Amino acid sequence: MPPPPERGRSTGRSAIEPTHIQRRRRTEALAELVRQVREDDEGRDVDEGYESVPLPTRRTLPPSDDDTEELTPVPAARNPTGTRRRTALAVGVAAALTGITLALLLSGAYQNDASRTGAGARTPAAPVGRASSGAPDPDGAGTLRQGDSGPEVTALQQRLLRIPNVYGDGATDGTFDAPLADAVARFQLWYGIRGDESGVYGDDTRADLESRTTLP
């Protein structure tokens, strides 16, 4: 270990300068500053007329009915344009249905009147063996109906006997009775003859039956 240098003699080395100096914190000054700030805050509250109030908690102050308020329901927005359109459409559909119904009713009434008028306008021809009034028969000049008699009725009976299951074992006595009228109506239905009245032996029924049968 080298001996310490003598006092007043330079050793040739540079002196070491301190980088920082540590000193004791002035805690008393900090505490004094905090105390002054608190006193200023308390004095300001007193001067301005305020006082410190502890905040309430949920347990101490339960909610009451006065604190709540029921909101008034807001009505739904209306669309006057769409309402008018739907109303006009409904009225139009109802008017159309009413018009169609009236047209159908008038058409049916007209057809019924026409059929009644046509039926009333027909003048039955006088049967064979009875005096004829001279009025034309709508089913033809040689029309035969129930109540007629004569050789033409016999020919009709003979022809119907040649059609299977139409007249069966019917008589050929020359009298146009109810069984013969039923046989004529059956023949008209089975073979689709619509030009004559049902059960009346008119021109259309005669032409179809004569085309299907022959007499000896």
C-alpha positions in Angstrom: 0.0 0.0 0.0 1.5 3.3 -1.1 2.0 6.0 1.6 -0.5 8.9 1.5 0.7 12.0 -0.3 2.0 14.9 1.7 -0.2 17.8 2.2 0.2 20.5 -0.4 2.0 18.2 -2.9 0.2 17.4 -6.1 -0.1 13.8 -7.0 -0.7 14.4 -10.7 -4.1 12.8 -10.6 -7.4 14.7 -11.5 -9.8 15.3 -8.7 -13.1 13.3 -8.7 -16.2 15.6 -8.9 -19.5 14.4 -7.4 -22.3 13.6 -9.9 -25.2 14.1 -7.4 -25.8 14.9 -3.8 -28.3 13.1 -1.6 -30.1 15.1 1.0 -32.8 14.3 3.4 -36.4 14.6 2.2 -38.4 17.5 3.7 -41.4 15.4 4.7 -42.5 18.2 7.1 -42.8 20.6 4.2 -44.9 18.1 2.1 -47.2 17.4 5.0 -47.6 21.1 5.6 -48.6 21.5 1.9 -51.1 18.7 2.0 -52.6 20.2 5.1 -53.0 23.6 3.6 -54.7 22.1 0.5 -57.2 20.3 2.6 -57.9 23.4 4.7 -58.4 25.4 1.5 -60.9 22.8 0.1 -62.9 22.8 3.4 -63.0 26.5 3.5 -64.1 26.8 -0.1 -67.0 24.3 0.6 -68.1 26.4 3.6 -67.8 29.7 1.7 -69.9 28.5 -1.3 -72.7 27.1 0.9 -72.1 23.4 0.2 -71.6 20.6 2.7 -70.4 17.1 2.4 -73.1 14.4 2.3 -72.4 10.7 2.2 -73.6 8.9 -0.9 -76.6 6.6 -0.4 -76.4 2.9 -1.2 -79.0 0.6 -2.7 -79.6 -1.0 0.6 -80.3 2.3 2.5 -82.5 3.8 -0.3 -84.7 1.2 -2.0 -86.4 2.4 -5.2 -89.9 3.7 -4.9 -92.8 4.1 -7.2 -92.4 7.8 -7.4 -88.9 7.4 -8.9 -90.2 5.5 -11.9 -92.5 6.9 -14.6 -94.4 4.8 -17.1 -93.8 5.9 -20.7 -96.8 6.6 -22.9 -96.9 4.1 -25.8 -96.2 5.7 -29.1 -98.9 4.8 -31.7 -97.8 3.1 -34.8 -97.3 5.3 -37.8 -100.2 5.1 -40.2 -99.9 5.0 -43.9 -103.0 6.8 -45.3 -102.0 6.1 -48.9 -101.7 2.4 -48.4 -105.0 2.3 -46.5 -106.8 4.2 -49.3 -105.4 1.8 -51.9 -106.5 -1.3 -50.0 -110.0 0.2 -49.5 -110.3 1.0 -53.2 -109.1 -2.4 -54.1 -111.6 -4.1 -51.8 -114.4 -1.9 -53.1 -113.5 -2.8 -56.7 -113.4 -6.5 -56.1 -116.7 -6.4 -54.3 -118.3 -4.4 -57.2 -116.9 -6.9 -59.7 -118.2 -9.9 -57.8 -121.6 -8.2 -57.5 -121.7 -7.5 -61.2 -120.8 -11.1 -62.1 -123.5 -12.4 -59.7 -126.2 -10.1 -61.2 -125.2 -11.1 -64.7 -125.4 -14.8 -63.9 -128.8 -14.3 -62.2 -130.2 -12.3 -65.1 -128.9 -14.8 -67.7 -130.5 -17.7 -65.8 -133.8 -15.8 -65.5 -133.7 -15.0 -69.2 -133.0 -18.6 -70.2 -135.9 -19.8 -67.9 -138.3 -17.3 -69.4 -137.2 -18.3 -72.9 -137.6 -22.0 -72.2 -141.1 -21.4 -70.7 -142.1 -19.2 -73.6 -140.8 -21.8 -76.1 -142.6 -24.6 -74.3 -145.8 -22.6 -74.2 -145.5 -21.7 -77.8 -145.4 -25.4 -78.9 -148.7 -26.7 -80.1 -148.8 -30.5 -79.8 -149.7 -32.1 -83.1 -152.9 -34.1 -83.2 -152.2 -37.8 -82.6 -152.9 -40.3 -85.3 -156.6 -41.0 -85.4 -157.5 -37.5 -83.9 -158.4 -34.3 -85.7 -155.4 -32.1 -86.4 -155.6 -28.4 -85.5 -153.3 -27.5 -88.4 -150.5 -25.9 -86.3 -146.9 -27.1 -87.1 -145.2 -29.4 -84.6 -141.7 -28.2 -83.5 -140.5 -31.8 -83.4 -141.6 -32.5 -87.0 -144.7 -33.2 -88.9 -144.8 -37.0 -88.1 -144.2 -36.6 -84.4 -145.6 -39.3 -82.1 -146.4 -38.8 -78.4 -148.0 -40.7 -75.6 -151.7 -41.2 -76.4 -151.3 -41.6 -80.1 -152.2 -44.8 -81.9 -152.0 -46.3 -85.4 -149.7 -48.1 -87.8 -146.9 -45.6 -87.3 -146.9 -46.4 -83.6 -146.7 -50.1 -84.5 -143.7 -49.5 -86.7 -142.0 -47.5 -83.9 -142.6 -50.5 -81.5 -141.2 -52.9 -84.0 -138.0 -50.9 -84.6 -137.4 -50.4 -80.8 -137.6 -54.1 -80.3 -134.6 -54.5 -82.6 -132.5 -52.2 -80.3 -131.1 -54.3 -77.4 -132.3 -53.6 -73.9 -134.4 -50.5 -75.0 -138.0 -51.8 -75.3 -137.5 -55.3 -73.9 -140.7 -57.4 -74.5 -142.8 -54.5 -75.3 -146.1 -54.8 -77.1 -146.7 -54.0 -80.8 -150.4 -53.1 -80.5 -150.1 -49.7 -82.1 -150.7 -47.7 -78.8 -148.3 -45.1 -77.6 -148.5 -45.8 -73.9 -146.2 -45.0 -70.9 -143.8 -48.0 -71.4 -143.3 -47.0 -75.0 -142.6 -43.3 -74.0 -140.0 -44.6 -71.5 -138.4 -46.7 -74.2 -138.2 -43.7 -76.6 -136.6 -41.6 -73.8 -134.1 -44.4 -73.1 -133.1 -44.6 -76.7 -132.6 -40.8 -76.9 -130.4 -40.8 -73.8 -128.3 -43.8 -74.8 -127.6 -42.5 -78.3 -127.3 -38.8 -77.5 -130.3 -37.5 -79.4 -131.1 -34.0 -78.2 -133.3 -32.5 -81.0 -136.6 -33.9 -79.7 -138.3 -33.8 -76.3 -137.6 -36.7 -74.0 -140.0 -39.5 -74.8 -141.3 -37.9 -78.0 -140.7 -39.6 -81.3 -139.8 -36.6 -83.4 -137.8 -36.1 -86.7 -134.3 -36.4 -85.1 -135.3 -39.6 -83.1 -137.0 -41.0 -86.2 -134.0 -40.5 -88.4 -131.5 -42.0 -86.0 -133.8 -45.1 -85.2 -134.5 -45.7 -88.9 -130.7 -45.6 -89.7 -130.1 -48.3 -87.1 -133.0 -50.7 -87.9 -135.0 -52.1 -90.8 -138.5 -53.6 -91.1 -139.4 -56.7 -93.0 
